[in-house]
Amino acid sequence: MTDSIMPSPDLALQQLLDGNKRFVSTSLTHPNQDGDRRIALGNGQAPFAAVLACADSRVPPEVLFDQGLGDLFVVRVAGNILNDQILGSLEYTALHLNTPLIVVLGHTSCGAIGAVAQGAELEGHIASLAPAIQPAVDKVRDMEGDLTDNAAKEVARMTAEELINSEPIMAKLVKEGKLKIVPAFYELESGEITML
């Protein structure tokens, strides 16, 4: 699997968007989910895209993009924020698996972002999420519309930008045109994913 030819970053993005259209229209194809695919993946992986998504149970990237086993390298954390371990995971897929695309996927009604936006008291290690989210909340506080959703879009943008500028690995791959990193936003009710 690791010697397969990767699509261009733009083609990888189009494959995801096409899959989301199938999801929205409920005409899912469930690709690469059979026994042959499972067995083939025993020899290695070659995901054509990576997704940094929220841990929210309503936001499973493989389902939302109608993809199968080995298609996506998914990292999930509340609020789709970035820390060293998440960055290291994404560096691995970009550098060692040659994954050409990373999507940072925010979503409507995000509980982690909503809690920070509302100034809720966060218990235990949940509080460790707030420092990565608070700058986005502050930036959009005076915007029209829903504060949580506006902040979730801004977190996705800020996280994507942080990834794009991350030295030494991500910035180099982006500059060489081998990697594209884009923010996106998922609407829970409609099922639609839009690029930000």
Sequence and secondary structure as in RCSB ss.txt:
>XXXX:A:sequence
MTDSIMPSPDLALQQLLDGNKRFVSTSLTHPNQDGDRRIALGNGQAPFAAVLACADSRVPPEVLFDQGLGDLFVV
RVAGNILNDQILGSLEYTALHLNTPLIVVLGHTSCGAIGAVAQGAELEGHIASLAPAIQPAVDKVRDMEGDLTDN
AAKEVARMTAEELINSEPIMAKLVKEGKLKIVPAFYELESGEITML
>XXXX:A:secstr
 TTS    HHHHHHHHHHHHHHHHTT    TT SHHHHHHGGG    SEEEEE   TT  HHHHTT  TTTEEEE
E GGG   HHHHHHHHHHHHHS   EEEEEEETT HHHHHHHTT    GGGGGGHHHHHHHHHHHTTSSS HHHH
HHHHHHHHHHHHHHT TTHHHHHHHTTS EEEEEEE TTT  EEE 
